[in-house]
Every structure is written in C-alpha cells, then in structure tokens.
Amino acid sequence: MTTTARNAVARRAENVGAVQQNGNGQAPSLQQQIDRMRPEIARALPKHMDADRIARIALTTLRRTPKLGECSPESFLGALMTCSQLGVEPGGPTGEAYLVPFKGEVTFVLGYRGMAKLFWQSPMAKSLSAQVVYENDHFEYEYGLDQRLTHRPSLGGRGGPIAYYAVATTTSGGSAFVVLSPEDIEKHRKHSAFPNGGPWRDHYEAMAKKTCVRELFKLLPISVELAQADAQDGTVRTDAQPEALDAAGPYIAGEQLAPSDGSLEGELVDEGGAA
C-alpha cells in the first residue's frame, strides 16, 4: 500500500472514530462535526473564500431546514465538502448550491447561479445569459454555419412563453446558443421522477432556464471545476475525503434542481407529490 493510500485510510479511520465517539461514548452532533471539519473545509476552499463563513451558512441551513438533521451525517458532510471543493456556497443568499434532504440522505444540487459562477471563473468566459421568449417579443434564430439569434422583448403585454434559450460567448470570439421550445422543456420535465411536484411545480421558469444552460454547456469548452460540479449535481456523497470529488456518488432518481430564489421551498417530493 502506498503512503498516500495509507494516509487516506488513516484519515477515514479517524473520521469514523470521531463520529462514533464524543468523549462520553456518544456520537457528536452534526453541528460539532461541522465545526471539526473547518480545517478540512479551509484546505479545500479557493483562497478567496472563508471556511468560517461556509460553516456558518451550513449551520444556518441546518436550522432553517430541520429535515437535513434527520439525514445521515455522512451525506451532509459529503455535500458540504463538495460545495467547499467547488467553491460554491451551500444555500444562503447567493443560491449557488443547495443541500436538499430526500429519503434520509442529503443531495448536492448545483444552483443556476453556481453554474454561472463556475463558468465565469474560466479565462475563456465572456458572456452567459438565459432568457424566456414570449409571444409578443421579436425573436429570430438560425442554426448552421452562420448562426444568429435576435431577441427584442416587448415593452407591452408579452403574452405566453414560446421559447427558452441560453447563449454564451468566449474571449476567443466563439459563441454558442441553445433554443428549446415549450415542448422540449416538457420532455425534460416529464422524464423527471417528480414531474408534477417540487421545483417543476413551484419554479418552472428557473427549471426551464437551467435546462437550457445544461444543454448549452455540452457545446462549450468547460473548466474542470464545472465538469466536476455537473457530475456531482443531484448525487449523494458519503465520503468527505477530498479525493472523493472525482467519483460521483449515486444519483437520486429525477431532476434535483433547486429554486432560483435561494429558498428550499422547492424541496424534493415523493411520488405522491407530498413534500
């Protein structure tokens, strides 16, 4: 066994012991485990972010969403470490990422703003936008060798939505866009395990925009961080060790996309539609 592997095994053993024992033979609270993780969080975070702030946000999120405390501690800490390594805040006012409780586990959900943040960190990023087109807007687009897209929103009554799109440009002069019809968006919604509940019910427009952005990123030279975030989106991670970021955990069935307003009101629901 290599020295690196031995060290990893030793760290895991220490973490298991810390979870199982808390001086008096009692398992430490999740708050205590978060506090113990601060040094690991600090090492994982980008230099411009603060470990104390991430820990405070995590504790605030835990208080605001009691169901998180009913989930396995390993999945909560794993999701928190994913946020730290990617450099996105877990909940809070930024809406960059969310810790979503579902069936006893915490699911990491990359927020719409988190996707944009990671895109903007790439030196190739120049612009990114996602919009809804309404029937009274002026809208033209064309795919092919000479792609073009023109959208002038109506200043009067705009009518109902007729299209959704995302567009990005790079510093090298390249550009790409994706246009999806309401029928396209509906196909994505219907393929979700929860098509009539959760965020698809409460935050349809935000879900539609995120769907466009995810499709757009398939056409762009994205960064390693954004690729890792996309792989982890909607997964459960029970290993808080840093190297676990490169191995995405199991996906929860359905599309776990959080609301764009920073709340957790769009939390996942069971098949029956109950939150």
Buried (B, 14 or more C-beta within 10 A) or exposed (E): EEEEEEEBEEBEEEBEEBBEEEEEEEEBEBBEBBEBBEEBBBEBBEEEBEBEEBBEBBBEBBEEBEBBBEBBBBBBBBBBBBBBBBBBBBBBEBBBBBBBBBEEBBBBBBBBBBBBBBBEEBEBBBEBBBBBBBEBBEBEBEEEEEEEBEBEBEEEEBEEBBBBBBBBBBEEEEBBBBBBEEEBBEEBBEEBBBBEBBBBBBBEEBBBBBBBBBBBBEBBEBBEBBEBBBBBBBBBBBBBBBEBBEEBBEBBEBBBBBBBEBBBEBBBBEEEEEB
